[in-house]
Amino acid sequence: MAVTAKPGSLFRHRSFFLLWSSQSVSFLGTQITYVALPLTAVLVLDATAMESGLVGALERLPFLLFGLFVGVFVDRRARRPILVWTNAVRFAALAWIPFAYMLDMLTMAQLFLVVFVVGTMTVFFEIAYPSYVPGLVGRERLMEANGKLQVSESVAEVVGPGTAGVLINALSAPVVILLDAVSYAVSALSLMKLPSDAAPHAPKDTDRKAPSVWASVREGFSVIKQHALLRWCTVAAVFTSLFFSAVMAVYFLFLIREAGVGAAEIGVITAIGSAGALCGALVADRLTLRLGVGPTLVLSLVFPALGYLVLASVHGNSVAAVATAAVASFVALFGIPVFDVTVISFRQAVTPDHLLGRVNATVRTFAWGALSVGSLLGGALGTALGLRQAVLVSAIGLFVPSLILLLSPARGVRRLDEAAQAASEPQSPQPSLQLDQ
């Protein structure tokens, strides 16, 4: 793909603007479903704590099952067609929920199947998407591109849940999911207008046959294994995903059944909490410049643990309880985009194009696979200990990833370019990257 960006804002880059616009529409629809889907399970189908956990688990399970192989597939195909057809399938799958609901034939089994299909398509999209962006904007502008996309996603996280709460009260949760389905259709049509790309190729320095699927998978592992910052950040991301997903598996059940909060209040709580993610996305660059990459990564992962500890203390349906839950969600979500923007941009910058799919797949298989396991963990904790105790245990577990980075060589990294340079140098026996002197 030709890089046509001109100096100035990336919004002047026609192809990036089209990608950003299509993703912004999809982000908004996804956030509406983020509230509407679990409320469909809880309010319409009377889901138990374990069934609620299964909904979250089935959404992420495809990463464990297919992620590594999808990475190989993405590295052998053009990325844009993958983005288009995965959104088309997600549209068709999600549209089934309101259709079945209106015919009075919606069941938990159908909901599980739809979630699994959408999750499988998300595997393809989420691995192909960050692999397509570097060729679209150029690697020198990745931080700017990822920052703008993250801000757009965070804005949707603020607007979407509150909108969902109002719409669910007026239309019902299953019908509101239709909006997300339509957003995927719009995104698919928009992505068709992006520049076409070709399948990536490895450097032509050998005449040997293309490696087997398993050999290709191992190449993705080796990139992460050989780079300390990528390795430790991946481990931290796995534990973050595990315990964050455990909280979210019982989040709505906790607010509804422990605090007695209604759908409209849940929308407000989620929207205010998502404002924390927006703030995090907006200040990510400034934090890394002021504090350094390593300290910022450590600090960013403390916020989710603190926020959900506060959430576990919420009692009763009152203005104070709603306000406390909103502040807790704000704090919990603030640090995640700071971590994501920095790590994703770094991973894209240091990984060769012909390996991007496999490296993205490896990281996301572990991290998103942990989301699936975490959903089951949250459901099991909620069933065995109770909803409040499940939130409390998960919040304590969320301190683990920040401790991992604090005790790792990553804590002393000041700039991403230093870490990238370290990736190409032989590893020394000292457990350190380019650290402060």
C-alpha positions in Angstrom: 0.0 0.0 0.0 1.2 3.5 -0.7 1.6 5.8 2.2 0.0 9.1 1.1 -0.1 11.0 4.5 0.9 14.7 4.4 2.4 16.7 7.2 -0.2 17.8 9.6 -3.1 16.0 11.2 -3.9 12.5 10.1 -7.4 13.6 9.6 -6.2 15.1 6.3 -5.1 11.6 5.3 -8.2 10.5 3.3 -7.7 6.8 3.8 -7.1 7.1 7.6 -10.1 9.4 7.9 -12.3 6.8 6.2 -10.9 4.1 8.5 -11.4 6.3 11.6 -14.9 7.2 10.5 -16.0 3.6 9.9 -14.4 2.5 13.2 -16.1 5.3 15.1 -19.5 4.1 14.0 -18.6 0.6 14.9 -17.2 1.6 18.3 -20.5 3.3 19.1 -22.6 0.3 18.2 -20.3 -2.0 20.1 -20.7 0.0 23.3 -24.4 0.0 23.0 -24.3 -3.8 22.8 -21.8 -3.9 25.6 -24.8 -2.9 27.8 -27.6 -4.4 25.8 -26.2 -8.0 25.5 -25.7 -8.8 29.2 -29.0 -7.1 30.0 -30.7 -9.3 27.4 -29.3 -12.3 29.2 -30.2 -11.0 32.7 -33.5 -9.2 32.2 -35.1 -11.1 29.2 -33.7 -14.6 29.6 -33.2 -14.5 33.5 -29.6 -15.7 33.3 -27.8 -17.1 36.3 -24.4 -15.9 37.5 -22.8 -18.8 35.7 -24.7 -18.2 32.5 -23.7 -14.5 32.6 -20.1 -15.6 32.9 -20.5 -18.0 29.9 -21.7 -15.1 27.8 -18.5 -13.3 28.4 -16.4 -16.5 28.1 -17.9 -17.5 24.7 -17.1 -14.0 23.3 -13.4 -14.5 24.0 -13.0 -18.3 23.7 -12.4 -18.1 20.0 -9.1 -16.3 20.7 -7.9 -19.4 22.6 -9.2 -21.8 19.9 -8.3 -20.0 16.7 -6.1 -17.0 17.5 -2.6 -18.4 16.6 -3.8 -20.0 13.4 -5.7 -16.8 12.4 -2.4 -15.0 12.8 -0.8 -17.2 10.2 -3.8 -16.8 7.9 -3.6 -13.0 8.2 0.1 -13.0 7.4 -0.6 -14.9 4.2 -3.5 -12.8 2.9 -4.4 -9.2 2.1 -5.8 -7.6 5.3 -8.5 -5.3 3.9 -10.8 -8.1 2.6 -10.6 -9.8 6.0 -11.8 -6.6 7.6 -14.8 -6.3 5.2 -16.2 -9.8 5.4 -15.7 -10.2 9.2 -17.9 -7.1 9.7 -20.5 -8.5 7.3 -20.7 -11.7 9.3 -21.0 -9.9 12.6 -23.9 -7.8 11.2 -25.8 -11.0 10.2 -25.1 -12.7 13.5 -26.2 -9.8 15.8 -29.2 -9.1 13.7 -30.6 -12.5 14.6 -31.1 -11.5 18.3 -33.7 -8.8 17.7 -35.3 -11.0 15.0 -35.7 -14.0 17.3 -36.8 -11.8 20.2 -39.6 -10.3 18.1 -40.7 -13.8 17.1 -40.7 -14.8 20.8 -38.1 -17.6 20.1 -34.9 -16.2 21.6 -33.2 -18.6 24.0 -29.9 -18.7 26.0 -28.6 -21.3 23.6 -29.1 -18.9 20.7 -27.5 -16.1 22.6 -24.5 -18.3 23.3 -24.2 -19.2 19.6 -24.4 -15.6 18.4 -21.8 -14.5 20.9 -19.4 -17.3 19.8 -19.8 -16.4 16.1 -19.3 -12.7 16.7 -16.3 -13.5 18.9 -14.8 -15.7 16.1 -15.2 -12.9 13.6 -13.6 -10.5 16.1 -10.5 -12.7 16.2 -10.0 -12.2 12.5 -10.8 -8.5 12.7 -8.7 -7.7 15.7 -5.6 -9.5 14.3 -5.9 -8.1 10.8 -6.8 -4.5 11.9 -3.6 -3.5 13.7 -1.6 -5.4 10.9 -3.3 -3.2 8.2 -2.8 0.2 9.9 1.1 0.5 9.6 0.9 0.2 5.9 -1.9 2.7 5.7 -0.3 5.6 7.7 3.4 4.7 7.9 5.2 3.4 11.0 6.4 6.8 11.9 2.8 7.9 12.6 1.6 4.9 14.5 1.4 6.6 17.9 -0.7 9.4 16.4 -3.0 7.0 14.5 -3.5 4.6 17.5 -4.1 7.6 19.8 -6.8 9.0 17.6 -8.5 5.6 17.2 -8.3 5.1 21.0 -9.8 8.5 21.7 -12.7 7.7 19.3 -13.3 4.4 21.0 -13.2 6.1 24.4 -15.7 8.7 23.3 -18.0 5.9 22.2 -17.5 4.3 25.6 -18.8 7.5 27.2 -21.7 8.1 24.8 -22.8 4.5 24.0 -23.7 3.1 27.5 -25.8 6.1 28.4 -27.5 6.0 25.1 -28.1 2.3 25.5 -29.7 2.8 28.9 -32.2 5.2 27.5 -32.9 3.1 24.4 -33.3 -0.1 26.4 -35.9 1.5 28.6 -37.8 2.6 25.5 -37.3 -0.4 23.1 -35.9 -3.4 25.1 -32.4 -4.7 25.2 -32.6 -7.2 22.3 -34.0 -4.6 19.9 -31.3 -2.1 20.8 -28.7 -4.7 19.7 -29.9 -4.1 16.1 -28.1 -0.7 16.2 -24.8 -2.5 16.7 -25.6 -4.9 13.8 -26.3 -1.9 11.5 -23.0 -0.3 12.6 -21.1 -3.3 11.4 -22.8 -3.2 8.0 -21.9 0.5 7.7 -18.3 -0.2 8.7 -18.1 -3.0 6.1 -19.3 -0.8 3.3 -16.8 2.0 4.4 -13.9 -0.4 4.6 -14.5 -1.5 1.0 -13.4 2.0 -0.1 -10.0 1.8 1.6 -6.8 1.2 -0.4 -6.4 -2.4 -1.4 -3.4 -4.2 -0.1 -1.4 -7.3 -1.1 -0.4 -10.3 1.0 2.8 -9.5 2.9 6.0 -11.3 2.0 9.1 -12.2 4.0 12.4 -10.8 2.8 13.5 -12.7 -0.3 16.8 -14.1 1.1 16.0 -17.8 0.8 14.6 -20.2 -1.8 13.2 -22.6 0.8 9.5 -23.5 0.9 7.1 -21.5 2.9 7.2 -22.7 6.5 4.5 -24.9 7.9 1.6 -23.5 9.9 3.2 -24.6 13.2 6.6 -23.2 12.2 4.9 -19.9 11.3 3.2 -19.9 14.7 6.6 -20.4 16.4 8.0 -17.4 14.6 5.3 -15.2 16.2 6.2 -16.6 19.6 9.9 -16.0 19.0 9.5 -12.3 18.4 7.9 -11.8 21.8 10.3 -14.2 23.5 13.3 -12.4 22.3 12.2 -8.9 23.3 12.0 -8.3 27.1 9.5 -5.4 27.0 7.1 -7.2 24.7 7.4 -10.4 26.8 6.7 -8.7 30.2 4.0 -6.5 28.9 2.3 -9.6 27.4 2.4 -11.4 30.8 1.0 -8.3 32.5 -1.8 -8.0 29.9 -2.8 -11.7 30.5 -3.3 -11.1 34.3 -5.1 -7.8 33.6 -7.4 -9.5 31.2 -8.0 -12.4 33.6 -9.1 -10.4 36.6 -10.7 -7.5 34.7 -12.9 -10.1 32.9 -13.8 -11.7 36.2 -15.1 -8.4 37.4 -17.1 -7.7 34.3 -18.7 -11.2 34.3 -20.6 -10.2 37.4 -20.6 -6.4 37.0 -24.1 -5.9 35.8 -25.5 -8.7 38.1 -23.8 -6.9 41.0 -25.3 -3.5 40.2 -28.7 -5.0 39.6 -29.0 -7.5 42.3 -26.7 -6.2 45.1 -27.2 -2.5 44.6 -30.7 -2.6 43.0 -29.6 -0.2 40.2 -31.9 0.1 37.1 -31.0 0.1 33.4 -30.9 3.9 33.1 -28.6 4.2 36.1 -26.4 1.5 34.8 -26.1 3.4 31.5 -25.0 6.5 33.4 -22.6 4.6 35.6 -21.0 2.9 32.6 -20.8 6.2 30.6 -19.2 8.1 33.5 -16.8 5.2 34.0 -16.0 5.2 30.3 -15.1 8.9 30.6 -12.1 7.6 32.5 -11.0 5.7 29.5 -11.3 8.8 27.3 -9.2 10.8 29.8 -6.6 8.0 29.7 -6.5 8.0 26.0 -6.1 11.8 25.9 -3.2 11.9 28.3 -1.3 8.8 27.3 1.3 10.6 25.3 1.8 13.2 28.0 2.2 10.7 30.8 4.8 8.7 28.9 6.8 11.9 28.1 6.7 13.1 31.7 7.1 9.9 33.6 8.8 7.6 31.1 7.4 4.5 29.5 8.1 2.0 32.3 6.7 4.0 35.2 3.7 4.9 33.1 2.9 1.3 32.4 3.2 0.3 36.0 1.0 3.2 37.2 -1.6 2.7 34.5 -2.3 -0.9 35.8 -2.8 0.2 39.4 -6.0 2.2 38.5 -8.2 -0.8 37.6 -7.4 -2.5 41.0 -8.2 0.6 43.0 -11.4 1.4 41.1 -12.9 -2.1 41.5 -11.9 -2.2 45.2 -14.1 0.9 45.6 -16.9 -0.7 43.6 -17.0 -3.7 45.9 -18.0 -1.3 48.7 -21.2 0.0 47.0 -24.4 -0.8 49.0 -28.0 0.1 48.2 -29.7 2.0 45.4 -29.1 5.6 46.3 -27.6 8.7 44.7 -24.5 8.2 46.8 -24.2 4.5 45.7 -24.7 5.4 42.0 -22.1 8.2 42.3 -19.6 5.9 44.1 -20.0 3.2 41.4 -19.5 5.8 38.7 -16.3 7.2 40.2 -15.0 3.6 40.8 -15.6 2.8 37.2 -13.9 6.0 36.1 -10.8 5.2 38.1 -10.8 1.6 37.0 -10.9 2.4 33.3 -8.5 5.3 33.3 -5.3 3.4 33.0 -6.2 0.8 30.4 -6.0 3.0 27.3 -2.7 4.4 28.5 -1.3 0.9 28.6 -2.9 -0.1 25.3 -1.9 2.9 23.2 1.8 2.6 24.2 2.1 -1.1 23.9 0.2 -1.5 20.6 2.1 1.3 18.9 5.4 -0.2 20.1 4.5 -3.6 18.9 3.5 -2.3 15.5 6.7 -0.3 15.2 9.2 -3.0 16.1 7.6 -6.0 14.2 8.3 -6.6 10.5 5.2 -6.5 8.4 5.3 -10.1 7.4 5.2 -11.1 11.1 2.6 -8.5 12.4 -0.3 -10.9 12.1 1.4 -13.6 14.1 2.7 -11.3 16.8 -0.7 -9.6 17.2 -2.3 -13.1 17.2 0.1 -14.4 19.9 -0.4 -11.4 22.2 -4.2 -11.4 21.7 -4.5 -15.1 22.0 -3.0 -15.0 25.5 -4.6 -11.7 26.6 -8.1 -12.3 25.1 -8.0 -16.0 25.9 -7.5 -14.8 29.5 -10.6 -12.8 29.1 -12.6 -16.0 28.4 -11.1 -17.8 31.4 -11.7 -14.7 33.5 -15.4 -14.7 32.6 -15.7 -18.3 33.8 -13.7 -17.4 36.9 -16.0 -14.5 37.7 -19.1 -16.6 37.2 -17.6 -19.3 39.5 -16.6 -16.8 42.2 -20.1 -15.2 42.0 -21.8 -18.6 42.4 -19.5 -19.9 45.2 -18.8 -16.8 47.2 -21.4 -14.2 46.2 -21.4 -11.3 43.8 -19.7 -8.8 46.2 -17.0 -11.2 47.1 -16.4 -12.0 43.5 -15.8 -8.3 42.7 -13.5 -8.0 45.8 -11.3 -11.0 45.0 -11.0 -9.9 41.3 -10.0 -6.4 42.4 -7.3 -7.7 44.6 -6.1 -9.9 41.7 -5.8 -6.8 39.5 -2.8 -5.6 41.5 -0.8 -8.5 40.2 0.0 -7.1 36.7 1.3 -3.8 38.0 3.6 -5.8 40.4 4.8 -7.9 37.5 5.9 -4.8 35.6 7.3 -3.2 38.7 9.6 -6.2 39.3 10.5 -6.6 35.6 13.2 -4.8 33.4 10.3 -2.9 31.8 10.0 -0.6 34.8 13.1 1.4 33.9 12.4 1.9 30.1 12.3 5.7 29.4 11.5 5.9 25.7 10.1 3.5 23.1 12.8 4.1 20.7 15.4 2.9 23.2 13.4 -0.3 23.8 13.1 -0.8 20.0 16.8 -0.4 19.7 17.3 -3.0 22.4 15.2 -5.4 20.5 17.8 -5.6 17.8 20.8 -5.9 20.1 22.1 -9.1 21.7 20.7 -9.6 25.2 23.1 -9.0 28.0 23.2 -10.9 31.2 21.9 -7.9 33.1 18.1 -7.8 33.5 17.7 -4.4 31.9 16.8 -2.6 28.8 18.0 1.0 28.2 17.5 2.1 31.8 18.1 5.5 33.4 21.7 5.9 34.3 
